[in-house]
Amino acid sequence: MAKQKACKKCKTVYKGAKCPKCGSEESSDSFKGKIFVLKPEDSEIAKKLKINEKGEYAIKL
């Protein structure tokens, strides 16, 4: 099973070689906490973390 990584630029959590959202190859294997954003326009947490798209994100890298 592939290990999850978090993108250092946009904090997206993913599996694979590069970030599917921004295309960056800079990632971290160690991150703390995840957030699942379903409606970024209605989410206060998404606004604080400056997240504009739905998806799975790391809270702290």
C-alpha positions in Angstrom: 0.0 0.0 0.0 1.4 3.4 -1.0 2.0 5.9 1.8 0.1 9.2 1.8 2.1 12.4 1.4 1.2 16.1 1.8 2.1 18.7 -0.8 4.4 21.4 0.7 2.8 24.1 -1.5 -1.0 23.5 -1.3 -1.2 20.9 1.6 -3.2 18.4 -0.5 -2.9 14.8 0.8 -2.3 12.3 -2.0 -0.6 9.1 -3.0 1.8 9.0 -6.0 4.7 10.9 -7.4 3.4 14.5 -7.7 0.5 16.6 -6.4 -2.7 16.2 -8.4 -3.9 19.7 -7.7 -0.8 21.9 -8.2 1.6 19.5 -9.9 4.4 20.1 -7.4 6.8 17.2 -6.5 7.8 18.8 -3.2 6.1 16.7 -0.5 6.3 15.6 3.1 5.7 12.1 4.5 5.2 13.4 8.0 2.2 15.6 8.6 -0.2 16.0 11.5 -3.9 15.9 11.1 -6.1 15.8 8.0 -9.2 17.8 7.1 -11.8 16.8 4.5 -13.3 19.9 2.8 -16.6 19.3 1.1 -18.0 22.8 0.8 -15.1 25.3 0.9 -17.4 28.3 0.4 -19.3 27.4 3.6 -16.4 26.2 5.8 -14.8 28.6 8.3 -11.8 26.2 8.7 -11.3 26.2 4.9 -11.3 30.0 4.9 -8.7 30.2 7.7 -6.5 27.7 5.9 -7.1 29.5 2.5 -8.6 26.4 0.8 -10.8 27.1 -2.2 -11.3 23.5 -3.6 -12.9 20.5 -2.0 -10.5 17.6 -1.1 -8.3 16.2 1.6 -5.7 18.5 3.2 -3.0 18.3 5.8 -3.4 20.6 8.8 0.3 20.8 9.8 3.4 19.8 7.9 
